[in-house]
């Protein structure tokens, strides 16, 4: 029986070519008088995007102060820097120009500006937020879905802890989505993003509770769409339509729509990857691809019908009477897809070689971060987590 | 190439058993001190729902005043009555307890309360709204999608004109969706609702512009889901899960999601039905079912590939080399579905027999209401509209 749910996706989407030129209008709708503009490395500087955005704000009389240097697996220290800068400058809005790491940093700064204590409390789940400064974004990579999601993930680089914090306050006010902005990404980043989008959908899809057909059908269609267009972009990176498909799918994959009426899904792979991302600076999507097959083989017997549906409806596998055969064909098809777009399906292919002690440490940290057993398909304890790291280490 | 778009679905969804008991909390979130409660016939009175809702409001100290008697194809006179009552009583929120007609009436009242002129101006498209009172709903039928859509449709019963008005102000603040509330509906109304949901999706699906795969896949999955569960409910009306599938699909079918990145679709059938609904008091969904096959046969040659996709992906037709054969099989499969749930596929089955003069009058009124040629697959002029009414008259 379908579970009850609450759902709200208030983010205004402004999608299409040149949409970043509407930034001043959007900030005016938000009554911003002074905006903190957060960005990452130099690409938004080199492309001229940042200068164009600031020029629009200047022309509209919207004050601004900039904070650059956000890194992938974004650091807590940058969040603290943003909170301090935002307070000093009296900003009233946080605009992220970049991808998931930049938007997540903007969200964390926004939480911190509305809170007297240490914002890391929220990510450690010892406190919860009761308000948040408004956030918006100009998205430059289709991946994390943070532009419409309620979540953000920050890494405490001193302790190596990568932690998520989700509340409805975290939903941005607007998302400017111009697929053209993603065309200059290296293929590896495009595909790592596509993998993240797939995984946001798959981790909601694989669950032990009854699901709604409408939710399943949306998730399955989304996965087929993302695979098709990721493969097109692997050989034709300038394909605007495929960029658009991936970008819009990235939002839908993580705004909650594909998990409606479920228990939220099974986020074990994300949790396992978070620990890997905290210890070895790997691309998030690539880390997920490297782990998923091992997780799937480890857990599928707890929910065989979900894995059969995945094989048949997402990968077009002809179902056989032998459930295991169908399931394994589905898992292999998913791994074949990852390889087809240059994504790893093992830790070796990912380029890391954790020692046994490191695997045990990651498993322990993961268990601790989850506050206990993790997963819906199968509840993983520390040893299960360790076993999955070992399975993936080939 | 996919078209640019803006999209925002801010309505808070509260979905599940007993969700109407959260009404006071939701109205408090909206800071309502006095709410106008709009409802239709006696069913929400007889079921005790209205009394329960008012008791929750009383307990929470939220003032209220009631306006009952909204009819299907809701009347402008009831809207005027609500505006007058709302002004006199100084309400600050409009709560619809009912289906699409009740919610549409609530929206029209909300527009009227925020406007000094005649609210019918908006529906005649001689003026546009710049604000609107806040609206929320407790939904009792899965059909119109008005609970999250930006639209409303009102009939001026003096002139027989049925007119739509769509703005982003028209999106309700919240929608309380308890599938159990729909279990007492007569099957004909359930199925007329399912047809309306199908048609909201189909009218977005059939278009001449390039579409996004992600949008198509969501629309196709939604249509398959609605057909499956409408058929289940035809024999098992108390099936909670199928009620839930239909209810959530009804919102997704009309909140804009299934039209993302298109020109909005081809709303000819809705326009043709509006005129029929204005002249003969027919159930909206049933009227759509009675017209659709004739519209499809009249226009398919303008967009054969869309009709092939519909046949293959929605109805599982094996594609043949003969496009026409595949298209017609798809149209026939859709009509077979309508018949399987007791819906008409002709005007005779719908139970109306317009004279030739009436068909001409409907065509003329439809053309005038559309302000010119109507449609995306094929632009219909007055004679085309007349021909479709004639085709359907068997």
Interface residues (C-beta under 8 A of the other chain):
Chain A: X1 X2 X3 X4 X5 X6 X7 X8 X9 X10 X11 X12 X13 X14 X15 X16 X17 X19 X210 X212 X213 X214 X216 X217 X218 X220 X221 X222 X224 X225 X228 X229 X240 X241 X244 X245 X248 X249 X252 X260 X261
Chain B: X1 X2 X3 X4 X5 X6 X7 X8 X9 X10 X11 X12 X13 X14 X15 X16 X17 X19 X210 X212 X213 X214 X216 X217 X218 X220 X221 X222 X224 X225 X228 X229 X240 X241 X244 X245 X248 X249 X252 X260 X261
